[in-house]
Amino acid sequence: MVPGSKSVSLGFNALSAIGMKGKRATPPCPCGYLGHYTNRCRCTPDAIARYRSRISGPLLDRIDIQLEVPAVPREELVRSSVSDRSAAIRSRVMVARNRQLARQGKPNARLTPPEVDVHCFPDADGAALLAKAITRLGLSARGYHRILKVGRTVADLAGSREILPAHIAEAVHYRKLDRAQP
């Protein structure tokens, strides 16, 4: 369970809540093999576009983070990695969460639009980048506020008091998933 997220499924329900919070993985196409490293997708571009169009724009607008996660090759799964251990990651997340609670009394995901205006203002370069993203991606007011909240969270994870252009860029990256293109 991820606090403040929505659950999306292209299978049986367009939007299903796991309690009030949650996450859901969605296959990239009807057969599930689009972009897979060993199996070939047998879906036509039209079938993929139809499949992805089942989630409306306003519904996607309510999802904070949208990522495509590629299949992990077998060799990667069995090979030991030097990446962060779960305890270290948990520690960084807890520090960021405590930073949020100290600053505003609640997690960034629970901020209202007026609170976003107070606690999630980017620096001048970040604001310029966000303005470009609004134009290019056609973001709604809801999408704009979601990017600011995610950007504030990225800044908290980085230990930054300010929301910098890199934080805004990362938040925009998490929203720009184009479901219409195969």
Sequence and secondary structure as in RCSB ss.txt:
>XXXX:A:sequence
MVPGSKSVSLGFNALSAIGMKGKRATPPCPCGYLGHYTNRCRCTPDAIARYRSRISGPLLDRIDIQLEVPAVPRE
ELVRSSVSDRSAAIRSRVMVARNRQLARQGKPNARLTPPEVDVHCFPDADGAALLAKAITRLGLSARGYHRILKV
GRTVADLAGSREILPAHIAEAVHYRKLDRAQP
>XXXX:A:secstr
  TT   B SSS SB  STT       SSSSS TT SSS     HHHHHHHHTTS HHHHTT S         HH
HHHS   S  HHHHHHHHHHHHHHHHHHHSS GGG  HHHHHHH  B HHHHHHHHHHHHHHT  HHHHHHHHHH
HHHHHHHHT SSB HHHHHHHHHTT   TT  
